[in-house]
């Protein structure tokens, strides 16, 4: 096929894993990709419509399915969206190459497009992180390559979305911006909630974080591979000192989690409540 894989540009991202099925045969993915719409000019895709240029779209060949969906709180107010078919194909080829081919069929994966529609809105100085009033443009595209096994729509339900939001806010906000700091903590709460019970990451109202400090001088940490390895690096390869010097202090409290980011990974820090005996 003539198209080249196109890597996502931050804040867009991709992720590989066996949550999207195993035993995916690489040639099946190329066969599924061949039936995707193509063209280098924008086309209007009907949302929840019919036909080739509609979303969601899926194509499957044997063990490999390609699923293209629109995600985010603005989708119910969206009836059509302008997309360039070859850009979507490039995203798909990237996921096939990075996830399926490199893992030899062990992993599927997904990639996002236009995730900045979410993060740019949250970065606007007038946007509230508590009961956010989302505009119709708060939507983004996901391309998933999987085995066809049923799963919740990744762009709406995955914990990766609030993690990506918190990381982007941390990276792009001016230093010392208290409003963004509260927003990062609010989405830290959403990360905890999503880990406990899958839900649309924007559907439950955020609450002001509890900022009362909980201090300790005997905190320890360790890298636990059972929690899953980051996207690129193995758990044993992480350089935690990129998050700050050993002498740096960090104050956390129950309900006021912190999200620390580097160019390679995200660390989520939370505090548990101490129950009286």
C-alpha positions in Angstrom: 0.0 0.0 0.0 1.3 3.5 -0.9 0.3 5.3 2.3 2.9 5.8 5.0 2.3 5.5 8.8 1.6 8.9 10.4 2.6 9.3 14.0 0.3 11.3 16.3 1.5 14.7 17.4 1.0 15.7 21.0 -1.5 16.2 22.6 -2.6 13.3 20.4 -1.2 10.0 21.4 -1.4 6.2 20.8 -1.3 3.2 23.0 -0.7 -0.5 22.5 -1.9 -3.4 24.7 -3.7 -6.7 24.9 -6.9 -5.1 26.1 -7.8 -4.9 22.4 -7.3 -8.6 21.8 -4.5 -11.0 21.0 -3.7 -13.3 18.1 -4.1 -10.5 15.6 -2.6 -11.6 12.3 -0.6 -8.7 10.7 -1.6 -9.4 7.0 -5.3 -9.4 8.1 -4.8 -5.8 9.2 -3.5 -4.7 5.9 -6.4 -6.4 4.2 -8.8 -4.5 6.5 -7.0 -1.2 5.8 -7.4 -1.7 2.1 -11.2 -1.2 2.3 -10.9 2.1 4.2 -12.1 5.2 2.4 -9.2 7.0 0.7 -8.5 10.5 -0.7 -6.4 13.5 0.1 -9.2 16.0 0.2 -11.5 16.7 3.2 -14.9 14.9 3.2 -17.9 15.4 5.4 -18.5 12.3 7.5 -22.0 11.8 8.8 -22.1 11.0 12.5 -24.3 7.9 13.2 -25.2 7.9 9.6 -24.9 5.4 6.8 -22.6 5.0 3.9 -18.8 4.9 3.3 -18.3 8.4 4.8 -19.9 7.9 8.1 -18.9 7.4 11.7 -18.5 5.1 13.4 -16.8 3.1 10.6 -15.4 -0.4 10.9 -13.8 -2.9 8.6 -12.6 -6.4 9.4 -10.6 -9.1 7.8 -10.1 -12.3 9.7 -8.6 -11.6 13.1 -8.2 -7.9 12.6 -10.8 -5.1 12.9 -10.3 -1.4 12.3 -12.8 0.8 14.2 -13.0 4.6 13.6 -15.2 6.5 16.1 -15.8 10.1 17.2 -15.5 10.6 21.0 -16.0 13.3 23.6 -18.8 15.4 25.2 -19.5 17.3 22.0 -20.5 14.2 19.9 -24.3 14.4 20.8 -24.4 17.8 19.2 -22.4 16.8 16.1 -24.1 15.7 12.9 -21.2 15.7 10.5 -17.4 16.3 10.7 -14.9 17.2 8.1 -12.0 14.6 7.8 -9.4 13.8 5.3 -9.6 10.0 4.6 -5.8 9.6 3.9 -5.0 11.2 7.3 -7.1 8.5 9.0 -5.5 5.8 6.9 -2.1 7.1 8.0 -3.1 7.0 11.6 -4.3 3.4 11.1 -1.1 2.3 9.5 0.8 3.8 12.4 -1.2 1.7 15.0 -0.8 -1.4 12.8 2.9 -0.9 12.6 3.6 0.1 16.1 1.2 -2.2 17.9 0.4 -5.3 15.8 3.5 -5.7 13.7 6.1 -4.9 16.5 4.3 -7.2 19.0 3.8 -10.0 16.4 0.1 -9.9 16.9 0.1 -9.9 20.7 -1.1 -6.3 20.9 -3.8 -4.2 19.3 -4.0 -0.5 20.0 -5.4 2.9 19.2 -4.5 6.5 18.3 -6.3 9.8 18.7 -6.7 12.8 16.4 -7.7 16.4 17.4 -7.5 15.7 21.1 -6.4 19.3 21.3 -10.1 20.2 20.9 -10.4 19.0 24.5 -7.2 20.3 26.0 -7.3 23.7 24.3 -10.8 24.4 25.7 -9.7 23.4 29.2 -6.7 25.7 28.9 -8.9 28.8 28.1 -8.9 31.1 31.1 -12.7 31.3 31.3 -13.2 27.5 31.3 -14.4 26.0 34.6 -13.1 22.6 35.7 -16.2 22.1 38.0 -19.3 21.2 36.0 -17.6 22.1 32.7 -20.0 23.4 30.0 -18.6 21.6 26.9 -19.0 23.1 23.4 -20.0 21.0 20.4 -16.4 21.2 19.2 -15.3 19.2 22.2 -14.8 16.0 20.2 -11.9 14.0 18.8 -11.3 10.9 16.6 -10.0 7.5 17.7 -8.8 4.8 15.4 -8.7 1.4 17.1 -7.1 -1.8 15.7 -8.3 -4.8 17.6 -9.4 -8.4 17.3 -13.0 -7.6 17.1 -13.6 -8.5 20.7 -16.3 -6.3 22.3 -15.0 -3.4 24.5 -16.2 0.0 25.6 -15.4 2.9 23.2 -11.9 3.8 24.2 -12.2 7.6 23.6 -15.2 7.9 25.9 -14.4 5.3 28.7 -10.6 4.7 28.9 -8.7 6.0 31.9 -6.1 7.1 29.3 -8.2 10.2 28.5 -8.1 11.9 31.9 -4.5 10.9 32.3 -3.7 12.6 28.9 -5.7 15.7 29.9 -3.9 16.0 33.2 -0.5 15.5 31.5 -1.2 18.1 28.8 -2.5 20.7 31.3 0.7 20.1 33.4 2.9 20.6 30.3 1.3 23.5 28.7 0.0 25.7 31.5 2.1 28.6 32.8 4.0 27.8 35.9 2.2 28.8 39.1 -1.2 28.9 37.4 -3.5 28.0 40.3 -6.6 27.5 38.1 -4.8 24.9 36.0 -3.3 23.3 39.1 -6.8 22.7 40.4 -7.8 21.4 37.0 -5.0 18.8 37.1 -6.1 17.7 40.6 -9.7 17.5 39.4 -8.7 15.2 36.5 -6.6 13.3 39.0 -9.8 12.5 40.8 -11.3 11.4 37.5 -8.4 9.0 37.0 -9.1 7.3 40.4 -12.8 7.1 39.5 -12.1 5.6 36.1 -9.8 3.0 37.6 -12.6 1.9 40.0 -15.6 2.0 37.6 -15.6 2.7 33.9 -17.7 5.7 33.0 -17.6 8.5 30.4 -14.7 10.7 31.7 -16.7 13.9 31.4 -20.1 12.6 32.7 -19.6 12.9 36.4 -19.2 16.4 37.9 -15.7 17.3 39.2 -15.5 18.5 42.8 -13.0 21.0 44.3 -10.0 19.1 45.6 -9.3 18.8 49.3 -6.0 20.7 49.6 -5.3 20.0 53.3 -1.8 18.6 53.5 -0.8 15.2 54.6 2.9 15.1 55.4 5.2 12.1 56.0 8.9 11.7 56.2 9.1 8.0 55.6 7.4 7.6 52.2 8.8 4.9 50.0 8.1 3.9 46.4 8.9 1.1 44.1 8.2 0.2 40.5 5.5 -2.5 40.3 5.3 -4.3 37.0 1.9 -5.8 37.9 0.4 -2.3 37.4 1.4 -2.4 33.7 4.4 -1.0 31.9 4.3 2.4 30.2 3.8 2.6 26.5 7.4 2.7 25.4 9.6 1.8 28.3 9.7 -1.2 30.5 9.0 -0.7 34.2 12.7 -1.4 35.0 13.9 1.2 32.5 12.1 4.2 34.0 14.3 7.0 35.3 12.2 8.4 38.2 14.7 11.2 38.9 13.5 12.9 35.7 10.5 13.9 37.8 12.6 15.9 40.2 15.6 15.8 42.6 15.5 13.3 45.5 15.3 16.3 47.9 12.2 17.8 46.3 9.1 17.6 48.4 5.6 16.8 47.3 2.4 17.4 49.4 -0.5 15.1 48.7 -3.8 14.6 50.6 -6.8 12.2 50.3 -8.9 13.5 47.4 -6.1 15.8 46.1 -3.9 13.6 43.9 -0.9 14.9 41.9 0.0 14.0 38.3 3.7 14.3 37.5 4.9 14.1 33.9 8.1 13.7 32.0 8.6 13.4 28.3 8.4 9.6 28.7 5.8 8.8 31.3 3.2 9.9 33.8 3.2 9.2 37.5 0.0 9.5 39.5 0.4 10.1 43.2 -2.5 9.8 45.7 -2.9 9.5 49.4 -5.1 7.1 51.3 -7.2 8.0 54.3 -6.0 6.8 57.7 -8.8 5.2 59.6 -8.8 5.6 63.4 -8.3 2.3 65.3 
